[in-house]
Amino acid sequence: MELMTIIYILSFIIFGLVIYSVMQLKLAGLNVKDFWSFIEANQVLDKLYAFSKKYKKMSAQEQIIFLMEAEKVFNAFDKVPKIIWEEEYNKYEDVLDTYKDIKVLRWASSN
């Protein structure tokens, strides 16, 4: 009996914390889906950052994959206020610079 009471109380507390988190996201002007995509994009950003250091050694197919993944990250980051991801700004800038360099290289090679 006591175990069931403890389980109900803990379930209620967890449910309350989830509702509180969602309300905080709504008050910040964010959708839960946008925030979740930002979290996933943040993980991808770390991987792209590692690849951005060696973009000159990438094959054409790797460059295309890098460009597509970078565009997804940029879209996710655009939906979230910059104050949330200011710690990741340097990584974001490096990936953006690499993105621009690859675009220019691909444009120059196509002409």
C-alpha positions as CSV (number, residue, x, y, z in Angstrom):
1,M,0.0,0.0,0.0
2,E,2.8,2.4,0.9
3,L,4.7,1.5,-2.2
4,M,1.7,2.4,-4.4
5,T,1.3,5.7,-2.7
6,I,5.0,6.5,-3.3
7,I,4.7,5.5,-6.9
8,Y,1.6,7.8,-7.4
9,I,3.3,10.7,-5.7
10,L,6.5,10.3,-7.8
11,S,4.4,10.0,-10.9
12,F,2.5,13.2,-10.0
13,I,5.7,15.0,-9.4
14,I,7.2,13.9,-12.7
15,F,4.0,14.8,-14.6
16,G,4.1,18.2,-12.9
17,L,7.7,18.8,-13.9
18,V,7.0,17.9,-17.5
19,I,4.0,20.3,-17.6
20,Y,6.1,23.1,-15.9
21,S,8.9,22.6,-18.6
22,V,6.4,22.8,-21.4
23,M,4.9,25.9,-19.9
24,Q,8.3,27.5,-19.7
25,L,9.0,26.7,-23.3
26,K,5.7,28.2,-24.3
27,L,6.4,31.3,-22.3
28,A,9.7,31.7,-24.1
29,G,7.9,31.6,-27.4
30,L,9.1,28.1,-28.4
31,N,7.3,25.0,-29.6
32,V,8.3,21.8,-27.9
33,K,9.0,20.3,-31.4
34,D,11.3,23.2,-32.3
35,F,13.2,22.9,-29.0
36,W,13.5,19.1,-29.5
37,S,14.8,19.6,-33.0
38,F,17.3,22.1,-31.5
39,I,18.6,19.5,-29.1
40,E,19.0,17.0,-31.8
41,A,20.7,19.6,-34.1
42,N,23.1,20.5,-31.3
43,Q,24.3,16.9,-31.3
44,V,24.8,17.0,-35.1
45,L,26.6,20.3,-34.8
46,D,29.3,18.7,-32.7
47,K,29.8,16.1,-35.4
48,L,29.8,18.7,-38.2
49,Y,32.3,20.8,-36.2
50,A,34.7,17.9,-36.3
51,F,34.2,17.4,-40.0
52,S,34.6,21.2,-40.7
53,K,38.2,21.0,-39.6
54,K,39.0,18.7,-42.5
55,Y,36.6,19.8,-45.2
56,K,39.3,20.1,-47.8
57,K,39.9,16.4,-47.6
58,M,36.2,15.5,-48.1
59,S,35.0,13.7,-51.2
60,A,32.3,15.3,-53.3
61,Q,29.7,12.9,-51.7
62,E,30.9,13.8,-48.2
63,Q,30.6,17.5,-49.1
64,I,27.0,17.1,-50.2
65,I,26.1,15.2,-47.0
66,F,27.9,17.9,-45.0
67,L,25.9,20.6,-46.8
68,M,22.5,18.8,-46.2
69,E,23.2,18.2,-42.5
70,A,24.4,21.8,-42.0
71,E,21.3,23.2,-43.5
72,K,19.2,21.1,-41.1
73,V,21.2,22.4,-38.2
74,F,20.9,26.0,-39.4
75,N,17.1,25.6,-39.7
76,A,16.8,24.2,-36.2
77,F,19.1,26.9,-34.7
78,D,17.1,29.7,-36.5
79,K,13.9,28.6,-34.6
80,V,15.5,29.1,-31.2
81,P,16.6,32.4,-29.6
82,K,20.3,33.0,-29.8
83,I,20.6,33.4,-26.1
84,I,20.0,29.7,-25.6
85,W,22.8,28.6,-27.9
86,E,25.4,31.4,-27.4
87,E,27.8,28.8,-25.9
88,E,27.8,26.9,-29.2
89,Y,28.2,30.1,-31.3
90,N,31.9,29.4,-32.2
91,K,31.1,25.9,-33.4
92,Y,28.1,27.3,-35.3
93,E,30.3,29.9,-37.0
94,D,33.0,27.4,-37.9
95,V,30.4,25.1,-39.5
96,L,28.8,28.1,-41.3
97,D,32.2,29.2,-42.6
98,T,32.9,25.7,-43.9
99,Y,29.5,25.5,-45.4
100,K,30.1,28.7,-47.3
101,D,33.6,27.5,-48.4
102,I,32.2,24.3,-49.8
103,K,29.4,26.1,-51.6
104,V,31.9,28.4,-53.2
105,L,34.2,25.5,-54.2
106,R,31.2,23.5,-55.7
107,W,30.0,26.6,-57.5
108,A,33.5,27.3,-58.9
109,S,33.9,23.7,-60.0
110,S,30.6,23.7,-61.8
111,N,31.4,26.8,-63.8
